[in-house]
Amino acid sequence: MSQPHVVIVGGGFGGLTAARCLRRAPVRVTLVDRENHHLFQPLLYQVATAMLSPADIASPIRHVLRRQRNARVILAEVTGVDPSRRVVALDEGELEYDFLVLATGATHSYFGHADWPTHAPGLKTIDDALEIRRRFMLAFERAERQEDGAARRAMLTFVVVGAGPTGVELAGAMIEIARRVIPRDFRVIDTSSARVILFEAQDRVLPAFPAAISVRALRDLKRMGVEVRLGETVTRIDDRGVSIGPERIGAGNVIWAAGVQASPTGASLGVPMDDNGRVRVEPDLSIPGYGEVFVIGDLAHVLDERSGGTVPGMAPGAIQMGRHVARTIASRAKDRTDTRAFRFVDKGMLATIGRGRAVAAISGRCIGGWPAWVLWAFVHVLFLIGFRNRLAVMAQWAWAYVTYQRGARLITGGPKGREGT
């Protein structure tokens, strides 16, 4: 009798964790992803802001699983799932499974504004990060040649929409670059005059964090020079800037960090979903009516019994879900019944704001400043995959801390949409 076939769709934190945790299970594992690499998304903003190179935070999936004999990797696009036939539809062919783990994550949500992505890229992939970096660095180059004062001010105005962790980290990094890293690189413009404006529709930054953390983060952002506007919603984005109701702000670059929605793959399951497209799963993370199909990570709507809310769409939750479904599948592959409910363990939240500035909420304690920054750095290096990546990131951070320089300030790639003019 052949071993059960486990198909895992998605090589992010949840999917890759599930695959690795099945290395000793009596199963065959096939991991399917449309990219050939695992991406450490929490540090993606540092690629976008020229601190790190893409290879520092990404690892080829085949290399990660090279020693796992029961696993293979397929580079393909999943177009749908048929649970009744136990088949995953690919861009070329189909893949049968005995167990399925869907971990396809989330994408940007522009709240129905189909034209905004062209003018305001989001940050989910390496391509996104490189495009943001290109537009950001190109804005200074073009401002150096611009003689019109009003046009130059617009070019050096950067708008970040959304003050969650990604938006806060991007805004802090951008103002640091403009005021600390590149002022001596230009002869005509004063890069320290650049404006970074952070918009948030809610009444505080980092809304998912405790209120005390939000207060600390807001104070740090303002001290660094970021203009923070709370309780204001962007109503229009075009190639010249943004509108907030009747107010108009000319901006050379707009970056979207305001909303996410689940991958459309979940819709093909034909089961209930929430307003953000996340699949409502059973307590053991399987879907209603199909106990062999599991949904994890940002694609899953998982209730947290302790908090009464949903498990946050962050790396720790996805990793814990990946481990849980791997244990469940391994048990069932050995003809054991395992329907244990998933229990989320909240290990805290971290966000960095700038050099020596960060915030952390751990076990009910709120930490800020240098201690939080050191903790943030340690945790992120710890969770990176591969010794080479850990060493490279630590070396880059150390160099940047001592010299105030960033070594990845390259303008590469062709234009995608507007070019920051």
N, C-alpha and C positions, 0 to 999 in steps of 0.2 A: 504493500500500500504506500502510495507516494505521500510525501509530507504536505501538509496544508500550505497553500500559496497565500502569502500576505502581500498585498499591494499597498504601498504607501505613496500618496500623491502629495508632493511638496517636500522640499529639502531644507525648510527653515528650522527653527528651534524645535518645534513639536515633532515634525516628521523625521528629522535626522535623529533626534533622541529616541524615538520609537524604534527606528531601524537598529540603532546601536544596542539598545536594550534587549533586542531579540537575537543577539549574536549566539547565545547558547540554547535557544529554544529549538524544538524539533519542527522547524518551519523553513520554507523557502521565502526569501524576502526580495521584492522588486520595488525599488524606489524610483518614482517617475517625477521629473521636474523639467520645466521648459528652459531652465538655466543649468549650466554645468557646475555651478558653485553654490556653496552655502555662504550666505552673507550675514555678517554680524551687524544687524541694522542699528543697534544703539549708537554705534560710532559712525554711521553713514554721514551724519552732518559734518564730521571732521574731514571727510573727503570733499564735501561740497564747499567747505571753507578753507581748503588748501593745507590742512594740517597733515593729513595722511593720504597715501596713495591707495587705490582700490585693492591692490594685492595685499595690503596690510590687514584688511578686515574681511577678506574672502578666502575660502579654501575650496579647491575642486572636490566635488562630492565623491568622485571615484577614488581620489587619494585618501579621503577620510575613511572610506569603507574598504580600502584595498586589502586589509588583512581579515576581513569578515567573509569567510568562505560561503556562507549561506545567503549572501546578499549580492544582487546585481543592480546596475543603474541603467535607466533608460532616459535619454534626452528626447522629450516629446511634449507636445501640448495636449492636455486632457480637454476634450470637448464636451464630455457628459458622462453620466453614470446611469446604468440601468440596474437597480437593485433586484428586480424580479428575476433577471437573468444572471446576476452576479458578474456583470461585465462593465469594464471601464472603456469608454470610447476615446481613442487617440486621434491625432490629426492624420495618422496613417495606421489603420487597423484597430483591433480591439485587444483587450487584455482581460482574461478571466481571473477571478479571485475566489478564495475561500473566506478570507477576511480582508476588509478594506479600511484603510485609515486615510481620511481626507484632512489635509493640513495645508490648504492652499492660501491661507492668510487673507489679507485685506488689501484694498486699493484705495485710491483717492475718492472722495465724495465732494462734488462741487455743488451739491444741492440743486441739481437740475439745470445748471448753467453750462450748457455744452460748449460755449465758446471760451470759457475761462481757462481751461487747461493750456491753451496756446500761449496765453499771456502770463499765467501764474503757475509754473511747474511745481509739482509736489515732490516729496522725497521718500521714495520707496525702494528704488533700485540704484545700482551703480550708474546706469545711464542717466537717471534723474540727477544724481549728485554731480556728475561731470558736466551736465548741462547747466546746473545752477552755478557751479564754479566758473564755467566759461562766461556766462552772462555777468556774473559779479565782477570778475577781473577785467572783462572787456569794458565795463562801464567806466572804470578809471582811465583806461587807455583812450577811450573816446572823449572823455571829459578833458584830457590833456590837450587835445587838438581843438576843442570847442571854444570859440571866442565869445559867443553870446552868453552873458552871465546867467540869464534865466534858464536857458537850455542846459547849461552846465550844472546848475543847482538841481534840476530834475534828474539829470544823469546820475548824480551823486546822492539821490534819495532812494532808499531801499525800504520796501514795505514787506513786512511779514504778517500774514493773516493767520491768526490762531496762536494762543499763548499756552499751549500744552508743552510737554517736555521738548518736542522737536522745535517748536517756534521759539521758545525761550533760549534754547541752546544755539540755534542759528543766529538769533538777534545778538546775543552776547558775543559770539565769535566774530560776527561781521563788524561790530563796533570796535572790537579789539584790533582787528586787522587794519581798519581805516586809521585808528589813532595811535597804534603802537608798532605795527609791523612795517607798513609801506610808506610812511610820510617822506622818508629820505630817497625813495625810489623815483619820485617825480619832481620835475623842475618848475612846472607852471602851476599846477593845481595844489591846493592844500587839502590832502586827503582827510585830515582830521576834521574838516568841516562837513564831511558826509553825514547825512541823517539816516538813522535806522529807526523806523516807526513800527511798533508792534501793536496790532489790533487784536482785541479779544471781545467777543460778544457778551461773555459773562462778566460778573463784577470783580473778578480777581484773576491773576495769572495762576497757572498750574491748578486748575479747578479740581482735579482729582486728588490733590494733596491736601493735608490738613491746612486749616486757615492760617495758622502761625507760619507755616512754610511759605504760603503765598505772600504774606506780608514781608518776610525776609527776602524772597526772590524779587519782589517788586522794588524794594529798597536798593538791592544790589544792581538791578538793571538800570535804575535811574542814576545811580552814582557813576555807572560806567558810561552814561550818555545816551542810552536808548530811550526814545520817546514812547511811553506806554499809554495806550488809550483803551480804557476799559468800558464795557457796556455799550460798545459801538459796533455796528454791523456794516461790513462792506456791501454796498448794493450794486456796484458795477466795477468791472475790471476790463480795461482795454489796453491797447498798445502804448498808451501815454500815461497811464497811472490808474488811480482808483477813485471811486466816489463813495462817500458816506452820506446818503441822503443828498441834500443840495450842495454839500461841501465837496470840493474837488482838490485832489492832491496829485501833482505831477510826480511821477516816479519812473526812473529808468529800469527798475527791477521790482517785480512783485513775486513773492514766494508763498505758496499755499501750504499751510499746516493746520487747517481748521477742521477738517472732517475726513473720516474714513468710512468705507463700506466694505462688507465682506465680498470675497471673490464670488463671481457669478456661478462657479461650479456647484455650489450648494443647491441652487435652484433646480438642478436636474434631478435631485433626489425625490422631489414631490412630497416633501414633509413640511410641517409648519416652520416658518421663519419669523424673526423679529423685524422691526422697521429698518434696521441696518443691513438686512440680508443675511444675518447669522442664523444658523440652523439651531432650532430648539432641541437639545439632546436630552436623553434619559439620564438619570443619576450616574449610570456607569459610562456615560459619554457615547453610547450607541444611539441610533436614531429609532423613532417609533416604528415598530413592525419589522425591523431588520436588525436583529441582535448582533450580526456579523459585520455591520457597517458602523464605524466610529468616526466622529468629527471632533477635531481638536484645534486649539490655538485660536486665532482671530476669527476663524470661520464658525466657531461654536458659541452659542448662547448658553452659558453655564451659570447656574445659580450658586452663589456662595452662601451657605446656610449661616455662617457666622456673621457676615456683614449684612445679609438680607438683600444685597445687590447682586450684580453679575461679576464673575471673575474678570479682572482687568485684562485688556489685550496687550500684555507685556510678556517679555521673554520668560520670566519665572513661571507664569501660569502655563504657557505652552510647553515648557520643559516638563513640568509636573504632569500635565495631561499625557504627554508622550510616554512617560514612564508608566503611568497608570494603565493605558491601553496595551502597552507591551506586556505587562504582568498578566492582564486579563487574557490576552491572546495566547501567551505561553501556557497558561493554566488550561485553557480550553483545548489547546493542541494536545495536551496530555490527558484528554478525556475527563477533565475536572470541571465542575460547574463553578464559575466565578462571576458573580454579579455585584461585586462590591461597588458601592457608590464612590465617586471621586470626591476627595476632600482637599480643598485648596489650602495651602499653608502660606500665609502672607509674610513674606520675608522683607517687606519694606519697599520703599520707592526712593529713587535717587534721580537727581537732575543737576547738571553742571551749568553754571552761568558764565564763568570766565576764569581767568587765571587766579587760582587760589580761592575761587568762589563756587560754592555748590550748596545744595540743600538735600537733606535726607530725612525720611520718616521711617523709623525702625522701632517696632515693638512699642508703639505709642510715644516714642521720644522723637523730638524734632531737633535736628542738628543742622548747623549752618557754618559757612566760612571754610577755613583751612581744614579742620577735621573732616568735614563732609566731603571736601574735594579729594583728600587723600583716600577716604573710604570709597568714593566713586571710582577713582583711578584703579585702586586695588581690585575691586569687584569686576570692573570691565576687563582688565587684563586677565583675571582668573578665568573668566568665561570665554575668552577668545579660544578658538580651536587652533592648535599647533604651536610648538615652541618658537618657530621662526616668526610667526605673527606677533606673539607676545613680546619677543625680543625687539622686533622692529618698532612696535608701538611704544614701548618703554623708551627706546633710544630717541625716537622722534619727540616724545613729550619732554624728555630731559633736555634735549637740544633747544626746543622752543622755549622752555622755561628759563634757561640760562641766557639765551641770545635774543629772545623775542622774535625769532624768525620762523617762517613756515616754509618747508622745502618743496611743497607740491603746488607752487603758484604757476602752473603751466596752463596756458589757454590752448585747449585741444578740441578737436571735433568740429563738425560743421554746424551751421545754424539749424535750430528747430523752432519754427515759429518766429517770434520777434527776437531781436538781437540786443535788447537793452537800450535802444535809442529813444 
